[in-house]
Amino acid sequence: MTRVRFVSADGMQVSEVEGKPGDRLLDLAQADGQPLEGTCEGQMACSTCHVHVEPDDFGKLPQATEMEDDMLDLAADLGRTSRLACQIWLTEGMESLTVRIPGAVHNMQGR
């Protein structure tokens, strides 16, 4: 199992969930009530599931594809460790993953 920590943009709220290899970060975030829209339902056609991966965890992930990089260019509050949650899949041996919700997130679904 992987311990996934979601940190609010202001750093004041932390939520922890457990996931298993093959789980998608976007699905875990939405099930936990995190304000990640995922308007395109994970089809990488928007940037509404943008997160900041903690620097210590960023290297655990495969490199973003060119298509993901193009979508990230549309994200607000872009940073060096920005990724789309729909493109992060938990893997075997990944013990933990911490992501921060960007300050400019706006969830149109009202969650």
Buried (B, 14 or more C-beta within 10 A) or exposed (E): EBEBBBBBBEEEEEBEBEBEEEBBBBBBBBEEEBBBBBBBEBEBEBBBBBBBBBEEBBEBBEEBEEEBEEBBEEBEBBBEBBBBBBBBBBBEEBEBBBBBBBEEBEBEEEE
